[in-house]
Amino acid sequence: SDLGALNDAQLRWLRDLMASSIAKNNGAPKNVTIMTHHQGLELDGRRKEPLFSQVTTTLGAGPLRWYWGHVHGVAVFQPVDVGGVQMKARLVGHGGVPYAPDAKTNALEWVETELAGDPSIPSRARNGFAFLKFGDEFEESLRDENGQVRWRNE
């Protein structure tokens, strides 16, 4: 099987979920946020197949937001058009493993460039986490290991 691909049982579960009333608002699909371990996009914007197609095809128009880890780093991608939905993709794999800052590509809106100031690993970028608040208004920020906001969706 392909690394990062959904297996038949996972695909069936996702299809069944999307066909259920849980994923609908008065019959119309809800805005979907999905979190996976493996990435849907490479840092240069290339689609990571087959996972990208499996997720976006199964969800119909694609998720509104897609978060993943796997790759050690943190990045905010430029919006990606998926079936008329401007998908917001985020790499949030900077939780604890030391990593070096990634170079910004045309596919990225933001990438962590600051070093952590770690004397034992001078090339280490800041570790951190994503903060998401769901409700009437969606709030999203990427924070460093000290809780400082490094990027915020305005």
C-alpha positions as CSV (number, residue, x, y, z in Angstrom):
1,S,0.0,0.0,0.0
2,D,1.1,3.6,-0.6
3,L,2.6,5.4,2.4
4,G,0.0,7.9,3.6
5,A,-2.9,6.5,1.5
6,L,-6.3,5.8,3.1
7,N,-7.1,2.1,3.1
8,D,-10.5,0.7,2.0
9,A,-12.0,0.7,5.5
10,Q,-10.9,4.4,6.1
11,L,-12.3,5.4,2.7
12,R,-15.6,3.6,3.4
13,W,-15.9,5.3,6.8
14,L,-15.2,8.8,5.3
15,R,-17.7,8.2,2.5
16,D,-20.4,7.0,5.0
17,L,-19.7,10.0,7.2
18,M,-20.0,12.5,4.3
19,A,-23.3,10.8,3.2
20,S,-24.8,11.1,6.7
21,S,-26.7,13.9,8.3
22,I,-23.7,14.7,10.5
23,A,-22.0,16.2,7.4
24,K,-25.0,18.1,6.2
25,N,-26.6,21.4,7.1
26,N,-30.2,21.5,5.7
27,G,-29.1,19.0,3.0
28,A,-26.0,21.0,1.9
29,P,-22.5,19.8,2.8
30,K,-21.0,21.5,5.9
31,N,-17.6,23.2,5.8
32,V,-15.2,20.3,6.6
33,T,-12.0,20.5,8.5
34,I,-9.9,17.4,8.3
35,M,-6.7,16.4,10.2
36,T,-4.5,13.6,8.9
37,H,-1.1,12.4,9.8
38,H,0.3,12.4,6.3
39,Q,0.5,15.5,4.1
40,G,-1.8,16.4,1.3
41,L,0.7,18.7,-0.3
42,E,4.5,19.0,-0.6
43,L,6.1,22.3,0.5
44,D,6.4,23.2,-3.2
45,G,2.7,22.8,-3.7
46,R,2.8,19.4,-5.5
47,R,-0.2,17.2,-4.5
48,K,0.8,14.2,-2.5
49,E,-0.9,11.3,-4.2
50,P,-2.9,9.2,-3.7
51,L,-3.9,10.9,-0.4
52,F,-4.8,14.3,-1.9
53,S,-7.2,12.8,-4.4
54,Q,-8.6,10.3,-2.0
55,V,-9.5,13.0,0.5
56,T,-10.7,15.7,-1.9
57,T,-12.7,13.2,-4.1
58,T,-14.4,11.5,-1.1
59,L,-15.3,14.9,0.5
60,G,-16.8,16.1,-2.8
61,A,-15.7,19.7,-3.2
62,G,-12.7,19.2,-0.8
63,P,-12.2,20.2,2.8
64,L,-12.3,23.9,3.8
65,R,-9.3,23.3,6.0
66,W,-6.7,20.4,6.1
67,Y,-4.1,20.1,8.8
68,W,-1.4,17.5,8.9
69,G,1.9,16.7,10.7
70,H,4.3,13.9,9.5
71,V,6.7,16.4,8.0
72,H,8.7,18.1,10.8
73,G,8.0,21.8,10.3
74,V,5.2,24.4,10.1
75,A,3.8,26.2,7.1
76,V,0.7,27.9,5.8
77,F,-0.1,27.1,2.2
78,Q,-1.6,29.5,-0.3
79,P,-5.3,28.6,-0.8
80,V,-5.7,25.7,-3.2
81,D,-8.8,25.5,-5.4
82,V,-10.5,22.1,-4.9
83,G,-13.8,21.8,-6.8
84,G,-14.6,25.5,-6.2
85,V,-13.6,25.4,-2.5
86,Q,-10.6,27.5,-1.5
87,M,-8.9,24.9,0.7
88,K,-6.6,26.2,3.4
89,A,-3.8,23.7,4.0
90,R,-1.5,23.7,7.0
91,L,1.5,21.8,8.0
92,V,1.7,21.6,11.8
93,G,4.5,19.0,12.4
94,H,6.5,21.2,14.6
95,G,5.3,19.9,17.9
96,G,8.4,18.4,19.5
97,V,11.0,17.0,17.1
98,P,13.9,19.4,16.3
99,Y,13.7,20.7,12.8
100,A,15.5,23.3,10.7
101,P,13.5,26.2,9.2
102,D,12.1,25.5,5.7
103,A,12.6,27.8,2.7
104,K,9.5,29.7,1.6
105,T,8.2,28.6,-1.7
106,N,5.6,30.2,-4.0
107,A,3.1,27.6,-2.6
108,L,3.5,29.0,0.9
109,E,1.9,32.0,2.5
110,W,4.0,31.7,5.6
111,V,6.7,29.4,7.0
112,E,8.6,29.6,10.3
113,T,12.0,31.2,9.8
114,E,13.0,32.0,13.4
115,L,15.5,29.9,15.3
116,A,14.7,28.7,18.8
117,G,18.0,30.0,20.3
118,D,18.8,26.5,21.5
119,P,22.5,26.3,22.4
120,S,22.6,22.5,22.1
121,I,21.0,22.6,18.5
122,P,21.8,26.0,17.1
123,S,20.0,25.3,13.8
124,R,16.7,24.3,15.5
125,A,13.6,26.3,14.5
126,R,10.9,27.1,17.1
127,N,8.7,24.1,18.0
128,G,5.1,24.9,18.5
129,F,1.4,24.1,18.0
130,A,-1.8,25.1,16.2
131,F,-4.6,26.8,18.2
132,L,-8.0,26.4,16.7
133,K,-11.3,27.8,18.0
134,F,-14.5,26.5,16.4
135,G,-17.8,28.4,16.9
136,D,-19.7,31.1,15.2
137,E,-16.4,32.5,14.1
138,F,-13.3,30.3,13.4
139,E,-10.1,31.4,14.9
140,E,-6.7,29.9,13.9
141,S,-3.2,30.7,15.0
142,L,0.2,29.0,14.9
143,R,2.2,29.5,18.1
144,D,5.7,28.8,19.1
145,E,7.0,26.7,22.0
146,N,6.5,29.7,24.3
147,G,2.9,30.3,23.2
148,Q,3.8,33.4,21.2
149,V,1.6,33.8,18.1
150,R,3.8,33.4,15.0
151,W,1.0,33.5,12.4
152,R,-2.7,34.2,12.7
153,N,-5.5,33.9,10.2
154,E,-7.0,37.4,10.1
